[in-house]
Amino acid sequence: MSAVNSKQAEKARQTRRKVLLAAGELFVERGYGATTLQEVADRAGVAVQTIYFTFRNKRTLLKELVDVTVAGDDEPIPTMQRPWFTAAIAAPTADAHLRAHIDGAVAVSDRTSPIFEVLRVAAALEPELDELWREGGAQRFAVQEAAAQALLGKPGARPDVTTRDAADMLYAALSPELHLLFVRDRGWSAGRFAAWAYTSLHAHLIESAAPAT
């Protein structure tokens, strides 16, 4: 790639990031349905035609916003290949795996839960977004199922828990809905929520030794 093309590509990438940041702020502040692309353009400091050219429509903009928010960047790396997830998978014991997985998942929820709430509400307005919401739920469950399977194969895991049950517990306790309930609505810190999730899940997934402090 020439220096000129490289500079143009970086400029386009920066514009995309500005638009996504502006969209995320407005969707959370005002709601998906009440936000226009012109308002997003105004906040991002770009022409509205730029948004149409880059994202085509508001629905596609929200979809990309969800993808980037979950990842934490615009690199095409799946969740199960992200460092926080692979580090937890590499933990030697079930207890260490559980703690690392919760810490990583809660860090992700801190940035994603408000956007997932936007998507949940928007899904009631547009059938195409309802499909995206359901796909997102399926993907989140797949992540928790992979974590559960690995965790239950390690020393210290309760032998009477099935992978499906463990996955269900992780999926529920670490859901964006529960994160919002505790952190946004009840004013808990992310650290307090992570500690609660660890204590709660430890009781069901780890053999009876007391949780680490």
Accessible surface in RSA format (square Angstrom, percent):
REM  Atomic radii and reference values for relative SASA: ProtOr
REM  Chains: A
REM  Algorithm: Lee & Richards
REM  Probe-radius: 1.40
REM  Slices: 20
REM RES _ NUM      All-atoms   Total-Side   Main-Chain    Non-polar    All polar
REM                ABS   REL    ABS   REL    ABS   REL    ABS   REL    ABS   REL
RES MET A   1   177.92  92.1  89.42  59.2  88.50 210.7  96.10  81.7  81.82 108.4
RES SER A   2    59.95  50.7  43.83  58.5  16.12  37.1  50.85 108.3   9.10  12.8
RES ALA A   3    86.63  79.7  66.80 103.1  19.83  45.1  73.71 103.8  12.92  34.2
RES VAL A   4    99.29  65.3  96.68  87.5   2.61   6.3  99.13  86.1   0.16   0.4
RES ASN A   5    75.56  52.1  72.53  70.1   3.03   7.3  10.57  25.4  65.00  62.8
RES SER A   6    53.81  45.5  51.30  68.5   2.51   5.8  13.72  29.2  40.09  56.2
RES LYS A   7   160.92  78.5 153.02  93.9   7.91  18.8 102.22  92.0  58.70  62.5
RES GLN A   8   109.76  61.4 103.32  75.5   6.45  15.4  39.47  84.0  70.29  53.3
RES ALA A   9    49.91  45.9  36.26  56.0  13.65  31.0  44.71  63.0   5.20  13.8
RES GLU A  10    73.44  42.2  71.14  53.8   2.30   5.5  40.60  78.5  32.84  26.8
RES LYS A  11   147.18  71.8 144.81  88.8   2.37   5.6  89.53  80.6  57.65  61.4
RES ALA A  12    62.81  57.7  51.04  78.8  11.77  26.8  58.24  82.0   4.57  12.1
RES ARG A  13    83.57  35.1  79.58  40.6   3.99   9.5  27.62  37.8  55.95  33.9
RES GLN A  14    91.69  51.3  90.53  66.2   1.16   2.8  22.06  47.0  69.63  52.8
RES THR A  15    26.16  18.6  26.07  26.4   0.09   0.2  10.61  14.2  15.55  23.5
RES ARG A  16    70.48  29.6  69.80  35.6   0.69   1.6  12.16  16.6  58.32  35.3
RES ARG A  17   109.17  45.8 104.32  53.2   4.85  11.5  45.61  62.3  63.55  38.5
RES LYS A  18    99.23  48.4  95.48  58.6   3.75   8.9  57.36  51.6  41.87  44.6
RES VAL A  19     0.81   0.5   0.81   0.7   0.00   0.0   0.81   0.7   0.00   0.0
RES LEU A  20     7.96   4.4   7.85   5.6   0.10   0.3   7.96   5.6   0.00   0.0
RES LEU A  21   118.38  65.9 110.64  79.2   7.74  19.4 117.34  82.4   1.04   2.8
RES ALA A  22     3.07   2.8   1.96   3.0   1.11   2.5   2.86   4.0   0.21   0.6
RES ALA A  23     0.00   0.0   0.00   0.0   0.00   0.0   0.00   0.0   0.00   0.0
RES GLY A  24     9.36  11.5   0.00   N/A   9.36  11.5   8.89  24.4   0.46   1.0
RES GLU A  25    68.02  39.1  60.60  45.8   7.42  17.7  28.85  55.8  39.18  32.0
RES LEU A  26     1.81   1.0   1.81   1.3   0.00   0.0   1.81   1.3   0.00   0.0
RES PHE A  27     0.73   0.4   0.00   0.0   0.73   1.9   0.00   0.0   0.73   2.1
RES VAL A  28    76.05  50.0  53.00  48.0  23.05  55.5  54.17  47.1  21.89  59.4
RES GLU A  29   109.16  62.7  68.75  52.0  40.41  96.2  44.01  85.1  65.15  53.2
RES ARG A  30   116.38  48.9  89.24  45.5  27.14  64.6  38.61  52.8  77.76  47.1
RES GLY A  31    27.59  34.0   0.00   N/A  27.59  34.0  26.47  72.6   1.12   2.5
RES TYR A  32     9.31   4.3   4.84   2.8   4.47  11.6   3.70   2.8   5.61   6.9
RES GLY A  33    49.55  61.1   0.00   N/A  49.55  61.1  20.44  56.1  29.11  65.2
RES ALA A  34    68.71  63.2  40.99  63.3  27.73  63.1  52.21  73.5  16.50  43.7
RES THR A  35     0.48   0.3   0.00   0.0   0.48   1.2   0.02   0.0   0.47   0.7
RES THR A  36    70.48  50.1  66.43  67.3   4.05   9.7  67.99  91.3   2.49   3.8
RES LEU A  37    15.26   8.5  11.43   8.2   3.83   9.6  11.43   8.0   3.83  10.3
RES GLN A  38    89.45  50.0  87.34  63.8   2.11   5.0  47.67 101.5  41.77  31.7
RES GLU A  39    56.86  32.6  53.14  40.2   3.72   8.9  23.18  44.8  33.69  27.5
RES VAL A  40     0.00   0.0   0.00   0.0   0.00   0.0   0.00   0.0   0.00   0.0
RES ALA A  41     0.00   0.0   0.00   0.0   0.00   0.0   0.00   0.0   0.00   0.0
RES ASP A  42    96.71  67.7  71.35  71.0  25.36  60.0  32.65  76.8  64.06  63.9
RES ARG A  43   103.59  43.5  69.36  35.4  34.23  81.5  34.32  46.9  69.27  42.0
RES ALA A  44     9.86   9.1   0.00   0.0   9.86  22.4   4.27   6.0   5.59  14.8
RES GLY A  45    62.87  77.5   0.00   N/A  62.87  77.5  36.06  99.0  26.81  60.0
RES VAL A  46    29.36  19.3  10.16   9.2  19.20  46.3  20.32  17.7   9.04  24.5
RES ALA A  47    56.41  51.9  39.88  61.5  16.53  37.6  49.90  70.3   6.51  17.2
RES VAL A  48    25.92  17.1  23.98  21.7   1.94   4.7  23.98  20.8   1.94   5.3
RES GLN A  49   124.85  69.8 121.64  88.9   3.22   7.7  62.75 133.6  62.10  47.1
RES THR A  50    44.93  32.0  39.86  40.4   5.07  12.1  22.73  30.5  22.20  33.6
RES ILE A  51     0.11   0.1   0.05   0.0   0.06   0.1   0.11   0.1   0.00   0.0
RES TYR A  52   112.88  52.7 105.89  60.2   6.99  18.2  69.89  52.5  42.99  53.0
RES PHE A  53   183.05  91.6 156.10  96.7  26.95  70.1 164.79  99.9  18.26  52.3
RES THR A  54    39.96  28.4  18.85  19.1  21.11  50.3  14.03  18.8  25.93  39.2
RES PHE A  55     1.59   0.8   0.61   0.4   0.99   2.6   1.59   1.0   0.00   0.0
RES ARG A  56   164.40  69.0 149.92  76.4  14.48  34.5  63.77  87.1 100.63  61.0
RES ASN A  57    49.12  33.9  48.87  47.2   0.25   0.6  25.82  62.1  23.30  22.5
RES LYS A  58    41.80  20.4  39.39  24.2   2.42   5.8  26.04  23.4  15.76  16.8
RES ARG A  59    82.57  34.7  81.23  41.4   1.35   3.2  11.43  15.6  71.14  43.1
RES THR A  60    30.81  21.9  28.35  28.7   2.45   5.8  22.83  30.7   7.98  12.1
RES LEU A  61     0.00   0.0   0.00   0.0   0.00   0.0   0.00   0.0   0.00   0.0
RES LEU A  62     0.00   0.0   0.00   0.0   0.00   0.0   0.00   0.0   0.00   0.0
RES LYS A  63    93.83  45.8  93.83  57.6   0.00   0.0  59.80  53.8  34.02  36.2
RES GLU A  64    43.29  24.9  41.50  31.4   1.79   4.3  15.37  29.7  27.91  22.8
RES LEU A  65    10.16   5.7  10.16   7.3   0.00   0.0  10.16   7.1   0.00   0.0
RES VAL A  66    10.94   7.2  10.94   9.9   0.00   0.0  10.94   9.5   0.00   0.0
RES ASP A  67    71.38  50.0  62.93  62.6   8.46  20.0  26.62  62.6  44.77  44.6
RES VAL A  68    33.82  22.3  32.55  29.5   1.27   3.1  33.40  29.0   0.42   1.1
RES THR A  69    20.05  14.3  14.57  14.8   5.48  13.1  14.05  18.9   6.00   9.1
RES VAL A  70    41.77  27.5  37.75  34.2   4.02   9.7  37.75  32.8   4.02  10.9
RES ALA A  71    20.35  18.7  11.01  17.0   9.34  21.3  14.69  20.7   5.66  15.0
RES GLY A  72    45.00  55.5   0.00   N/A  45.00  55.5  12.47  34.2  32.53  72.9
RES ASP A  73    55.18  38.7  45.63  45.4   9.55  22.6  32.33  76.1  22.85  22.8
RES ASP A  74    41.02  28.7  15.54  15.5  25.49  60.3  15.87  37.3  25.15  25.1
RES GLU A  75    74.54  42.8  69.18  52.3   5.36  12.8  22.72  43.9  51.82  42.3
RES PRO A  76   128.06  93.3  93.50  85.2  34.56 125.6 109.83  90.7  18.23 113.3
RES ILE A  77    73.57  41.9  64.82  48.3   8.75  21.1  65.97  47.5   7.60  20.6
RES PRO A  78    74.99  54.7  61.99  56.5  13.00  47.3  74.38  61.4   0.61   3.8
RES THR A  79    36.73  26.1  29.57  30.0   7.16  17.1  14.68  19.7  22.05  33.3
RES MET A  80    79.43  41.1  68.91  45.6  10.52  25.0  61.02  51.9  18.41  24.4
RES GLN A  81   118.49  66.3 101.89  74.5  16.61  39.5  30.71  65.4  87.78  66.6
RES ARG A  82    21.24   8.9  21.24  10.8   0.00   0.0   9.21  12.6  12.03   7.3
RES PRO A  83   102.86  75.0  97.26  88.7   5.60  20.4 101.46  83.8   1.40   8.7
RES TRP A  84    58.11  23.3  45.54  22.0  12.56  29.5  51.28  27.3   6.82  11.1
RES PHE A  85     6.83   3.4   6.83   4.2   0.00   0.0   6.83   4.1   0.00   0.0
RES THR A  86    62.62  44.5  57.69  58.5   4.92  11.7  45.04  60.5  17.58  26.6
RES ALA A  87    63.75  58.6  46.93  72.4  16.82  38.3  55.15  77.7   8.60  22.8
RES ALA A  88     0.28   0.3   0.28   0.4   0.00   0.0   0.28   0.4   0.00   0.0
RES ILE A  89    61.18  34.8  55.04  41.0   6.14  14.8  55.04  39.6   6.14  16.7
RES ALA A  90    81.27  74.7  48.69  75.1  32.58  74.1  59.30  83.5  21.97  58.2
RES ALA A  91    14.00  12.9   6.42   9.9   7.58  17.2  11.81  16.6   2.19   5.8
RES PRO A  92   104.26  76.0  85.34  77.8  18.92  68.8  95.62  78.9   8.64  53.7
RES THR A  93    53.24  37.9  53.24  54.0   0.00   0.0  48.00  64.5   5.23   7.9
RES ALA A  94     0.00   0.0   0.00   0.0   0.00   0.0   0.00   0.0   0.00   0.0
RES ASP A  95    36.17  25.3  36.07  35.9   0.10   0.2  18.83  44.3  17.34  17.3
RES ALA A  96    37.66  34.6  29.51  45.5   8.15  18.5  34.97  49.2   2.69   7.1
RES HIS A  97     0.50   0.3   0.50   0.4   0.00   0.0   0.02   0.0   0.49   0.6
RES LEU A  98     0.00   0.0   0.00   0.0   0.00   0.0   0.00   0.0   0.00   0.0
RES ARG A  99    87.78  36.9  87.45  44.6   0.33   0.8  40.10  54.8  47.68  28.9
RES ALA A 100    37.06  34.1  26.85  41.4  10.21  23.2  32.77  46.2   4.29  11.4
RES HIS A 101     1.35   0.7   1.35   0.9   0.00   0.0   1.09   1.1   0.27   0.3
RES ILE A 102     1.07   0.6   1.07   0.8   0.00   0.0   1.07   0.8   0.00   0.0
RES ASP A 103    77.29  54.1  68.34  68.0   8.94  21.1  28.10  66.1  49.19  49.1
RES GLY A 104     9.78  12.1   0.00   N/A   9.78  12.1   8.50  23.3   1.28   2.9
RES ALA A 105     8.20   7.5   5.66   8.7   2.53   5.8   7.07  10.0   1.12   3.0
RES VAL A 106     6.00   4.0   5.78   5.2   0.22   0.5   6.00   5.2   0.00   0.0
RES ALA A 107    56.41  51.9  45.58  70.3  10.83  24.6  50.79  71.5   5.62  14.9
RES VAL A 108    23.51  15.5  23.51  21.3   0.00   0.0  23.51  20.4   0.00   0.0
RES SER A 109     9.91   8.4   9.91  13.2   0.00   0.0   0.00   0.0   9.91  13.9
RES ASP A 110    65.52  45.9  45.62  45.4  19.89  47.0  23.27  54.8  42.24  42.1
RES ARG A 111    94.90  39.8  79.68  40.6  15.22  36.2  51.34  70.2  43.57  26.4
RES THR A 112     3.73   2.7   3.73   3.8   0.00   0.0   0.72   1.0   3.01   4.6
RES SER A 113     0.00   0.0   0.00   0.0   0.00   0.0   0.00   0.0   0.00   0.0
RES PRO A 114    43.57  31.8  39.95  36.4   3.61  13.1  42.00  34.7   1.56   9.7
RES ILE A 115    12.27   7.0  12.27   9.1   0.00   0.0  12.27   8.8   0.00   0.0
RES PHE A 116    12.60   6.3  12.49   7.7   0.11   0.3  12.58   7.6   0.02   0.1
RES GLU A 117    40.51  23.3  38.27  29.0   2.24   5.3  16.78  32.5  23.74  19.4
RES VAL A 118    12.42   8.2   7.37   6.7   5.05  12.2  12.06  10.5   0.36   1.0
RES LEU A 119     1.24   0.7   1.24   0.9   0.00   0.0   1.24   0.9   0.00   0.0
RES ARG A 120   102.52  43.0  96.52  49.2   6.00  14.3  23.36  31.9  79.16  48.0
RES VAL A 121    77.27  50.8  74.00  67.0   3.27   7.9  77.05  66.9   0.22   0.6
RES ALA A 122     0.15   0.1   0.00   0.0   0.15   0.3   0.15   0.2   0.01   0.0
RES ALA A 123    10.02   9.2   3.72   5.7   6.29  14.3   3.94   5.6   6.07  16.1
RES ALA A 124    92.61  85.2  49.61  76.6  43.01  97.8  61.26  86.3  31.36  83.1
RES LEU A 125   109.91  61.2  80.24  57.4  29.67  74.6  83.82  58.9  26.09  70.2
RES GLU A 126    42.62  24.5  42.16  31.9   0.46   1.1  19.24  37.2  23.38  19.1
RES PRO A 127   108.46  79.0  95.63  87.2  12.83  46.6 101.16  83.5   7.30  45.3
RES GLU A 128    93.62  53.7  82.44  62.4  11.17  26.6  41.80  80.8  51.82  42.3
RES LEU A 129     1.12   0.6   1.12   0.8   0.00   0.0   1.12   0.8   0.00   0.0
RES ASP A 130    44.58  31.2  44.58  44.4   0.00   0.0   9.55  22.5  35.03  34.9
RES GLU A 131   106.50  61.1 103.56  78.3   2.94   7.0  34.68  67.1  71.82  58.6
RES LEU A 132    23.00  12.8  20.88  14.9   2.13   5.4  22.21  15.6   0.80   2.1
RES TRP A 133    46.00  18.5  45.28  21.9   0.72   1.7  19.62  10.5  26.38  42.8
RES ARG A 134   163.33  68.6 151.54  77.3  11.79  28.1  54.41  74.4 108.92  66.0
RES GLU A 135    76.21  43.8  72.46  54.8   3.75   8.9  32.37  62.6  43.84  35.8
RES GLY A 136    11.93  14.7   0.00   N/A  11.93  14.7  11.28  31.0   0.65   1.5
RES GLY A 137    10.33  12.7   0.00   N/A  10.33  12.7   9.77  26.8   0.56   1.3
RES ALA A 138    64.93  59.7  49.63  76.6  15.30  34.8  58.14  81.9   6.79  18.0
RES GLN A 139   118.71  66.4 115.21  84.2   3.50   8.3  42.38  90.2  76.32  57.9
RES ARG A 140    44.33  18.6  41.28  21.0   3.05   7.3  38.10  52.1   6.23   3.8
RES PHE A 141    38.67  19.3  38.67  24.0   0.00   0.0  38.67  23.4   0.00   0.0
RES ALA A 142    42.57  39.1  38.39  59.2   4.18   9.5  39.62  55.8   2.95   7.8
RES VAL A 143    18.33  12.1  18.33  16.6   0.00   0.0  18.33  15.9   0.00   0.0
RES GLN A 144    15.81   8.8  15.81  11.6   0.00   0.0   0.37   0.8  15.45  11.7
RES GLU A 145    66.04  37.9  66.04  50.0   0.00   0.0  11.16  21.6  54.88  44.8
RES ALA A 146    31.72  29.2  23.30  36.0   8.42  19.2  28.05  39.5   3.67   9.7
RES ALA A 147     0.51   0.5   0.51   0.8   0.00   0.0   0.51   0.7   0.00   0.0
RES ALA A 148     0.35   0.3   0.00   0.0   0.35   0.8   0.35   0.5   0.00   0.0
RES GLN A 149   122.10  68.3 114.20  83.5   7.90  18.8  24.12  51.3  97.98  74.3
RES ALA A 150    29.06  26.7  14.28  22.0  14.78  33.6  26.02  36.6   3.04   8.0
RES LEU A 151     1.70   0.9   1.70   1.2   0.00   0.0   1.70   1.2   0.00   0.0
RES LEU A 152    36.56  20.4  14.89  10.7  21.68  54.5  15.24  10.7  21.32  57.4
RES GLY A 153    70.15  86.5   0.00   N/A  70.15  86.5  35.44  97.3  34.71  77.7
RES LYS A 154    33.11  16.2  25.37  15.6   7.74  18.4  27.10  24.4   6.00   6.4
RES PRO A 155    94.23  68.7  79.88  72.8  14.35  52.2  92.27  76.2   1.96  12.2
RES GLY A 156    30.31  37.4   0.00   N/A  30.31  37.4  20.45  56.1   9.86  22.1
RES ALA A 157    12.10  11.1   2.32   3.6   9.77  22.2   2.32   3.3   9.77  25.9
RES ARG A 158    76.07  31.9  73.50  37.5   2.57   6.1  10.86  14.8  65.21  39.5
RES PRO A 159   119.75  87.3  80.04  73.0  39.71 144.3  91.72  75.7  28.03 174.2
RES ASP A 160    99.11  69.4  63.14  62.8  35.96  85.0  48.94 115.2  50.16  50.0
RES VAL A 161    22.21  14.6   8.34   7.5  13.87  33.4  11.34   9.8  10.87  29.5
RES THR A 162    77.35  55.0  70.75  71.7   6.60  15.7  74.79 100.5   2.56   3.9
RES THR A 163    47.36  33.7  42.24  42.8   5.12  12.2  22.89  30.8  24.47  37.0
RES ARG A 164   149.57  62.8 146.85  74.9   2.72   6.5  50.57  69.1  99.00  60.0
RES ASP A 165    68.90  48.3  67.66  67.3   1.24   2.9   7.11  16.7  61.80  61.6
RES ALA A 166     0.19   0.2   0.19   0.3   0.00   0.0   0.19   0.3   0.00   0.0
RES ALA A 167     0.00   0.0   0.00   0.0   0.00   0.0   0.00   0.0   0.00   0.0
RES ASP A 168    60.50  42.4  56.49  56.2   4.01   9.5  26.20  61.7  34.30  34.2
RES MET A 169    58.28  30.2  51.88  34.3   6.40  15.2  57.30  48.7   0.98   1.3
RES LEU A 170     0.65   0.4   0.65   0.5   0.00   0.0   0.65   0.5   0.00   0.0
RES TYR A 171    73.14  34.1  71.26  40.5   1.88   4.9  50.43  37.9  22.71  28.0
RES ALA A 172    59.22  54.4  51.75  79.9   7.47  17.0  56.86  80.1   2.36   6.3
RES ALA A 173    11.22  10.3   8.86  13.7   2.36   5.4  10.94  15.4   0.28   0.7
RES LEU A 174    11.31   6.3   0.95   0.7  10.36  26.0   2.03   1.4   9.27  24.9
RES SER A 175    17.40  14.7  14.52  19.4   2.88   6.6  12.53  26.7   4.87   6.8
RES PRO A 176     7.00   5.1   7.00   6.4   0.00   0.0   7.00   5.8   0.00   0.0
RES GLU A 177    78.43  45.0  69.67  52.7   8.76  20.9  51.64  99.9  26.78  21.9
RES LEU A 178    43.90  24.4  42.57  30.5   1.33   3.3  43.66  30.7   0.24   0.7
RES HIS A 179     6.14   3.4   6.14   4.3   0.00   0.0   6.07   6.3   0.08   0.1
RES LEU A 180    10.11   5.6  10.11   7.2   0.00   0.0  10.11   7.1   0.00   0.0
RES LEU A 181    87.32  48.6  86.63  62.0   0.68   1.7  87.04  61.1   0.27   0.7
RES PHE A 182    33.97  17.0  33.97  21.0   0.00   0.0  33.97  20.6   0.00   0.0
RES VAL A 183    36.78  24.2  29.32  26.5   7.46  18.0  29.32  25.5   7.46  20.2
RES ARG A 184   137.55  57.8 109.59  55.9  27.96  66.6  67.51  92.3  70.04  42.5
RES ASP A 185    72.95  51.1  45.19  45.0  27.77  65.7  21.66  51.0  51.30  51.2
RES ARG A 186   167.30  70.2 144.35  73.6  22.94  54.6  33.80  46.2 133.50  80.9
RES GLY A 187    62.64  77.2   0.00   N/A  62.64  77.2  30.42  83.5  32.22  72.2
RES TRP A 188    45.00  18.1  39.36  19.0   5.64  13.3  28.87  15.4  16.13  26.2
RES SER A 189    69.24  58.5  55.33  73.8  13.91  32.0  53.73 114.4  15.51  21.7
RES ALA A 190    29.96  27.5  24.02  37.1   5.94  13.5  24.29  34.2   5.68  15.0
RES GLY A 191    50.71  62.5   0.00   N/A  50.71  62.5  39.30 107.8  11.41  25.6
RES ARG A 192   136.56  57.3 128.45  65.5   8.11  19.3  45.19  61.8  91.37  55.4
RES PHE A 193     0.81   0.4   0.81   0.5   0.00   0.0   0.81   0.5   0.00   0.0
RES ALA A 194    12.09  11.1  11.18  17.3   0.91   2.1  11.39  16.0   0.70   1.8
RES ALA A 195    57.75  53.1  49.61  76.6   8.14  18.5  57.01  80.3   0.74   2.0
RES TRP A 196    82.67  33.2  75.81  36.7   6.86  16.1  60.91  32.5  21.76  35.3
RES ALA A 197     0.00   0.0   0.00   0.0   0.00   0.0   0.00   0.0   0.00   0.0
RES TYR A 198    11.00   5.1  11.00   6.3   0.00   0.0  11.00   8.3   0.00   0.0
RES THR A 199    78.00  55.5  76.52  77.6   1.47   3.5  55.79  74.9  22.20  33.6
RES SER A 200    36.33  30.7  27.21  36.3   9.11  21.0  26.77  57.0   9.55  13.4
RES LEU A 201     5.87   3.3   5.79   4.1   0.08   0.2   5.87   4.1   0.00   0.0
RES HIS A 202     8.88   4.9   8.88   6.2   0.00   0.0   1.43   1.5   7.45   8.7
RES ALA A 203    65.26  60.0  42.79  66.0  22.47  51.1  52.36  73.7  12.90  34.2
RES HIS A 204    95.59  52.2  94.44  65.6   1.15   2.9  53.96  55.6  41.63  48.4
RES LEU A 205     0.47   0.3   0.47   0.3   0.00   0.0   0.47   0.3   0.00   0.0
RES ILE A 206    10.74   6.1   7.36   5.5   3.38   8.2   7.36   5.3   3.38   9.2
RES GLU A 207    83.80  48.1  81.38  61.6   2.42   5.8  25.07  48.5  58.73  48.0
RES SER A 208   120.47 101.8  82.15 109.6  38.31  88.3  56.62 120.6  63.85  89.5
RES ALA A 209    77.19  71.0  60.60  93.5  16.59  37.7  72.86 102.6   4.34  11.5
RES ALA A 210    88.11  81.0  60.34  93.1  27.76  63.2  64.98  91.5  23.12  61.3
RES PRO A 211    51.88  37.8  44.31  40.4   7.57  27.5  44.31  36.6   7.57  47.0
RES ALA A 212    52.01  47.8  34.75  53.6  17.26  39.3  45.15  63.6   6.86  18.2
RES THR A 213   176.74 125.7 107.10 108.6  69.63 165.9 104.95 141.0  71.79 108.5
END  Absolute sums over single chains surface
CHAIN  1 A    11314.3       9230.1       2084.2       6802.0       4512.3
END  Absolute sums over all chains
TOTAL         11314.3       9230.1       2084.2       6802.0       4512.3
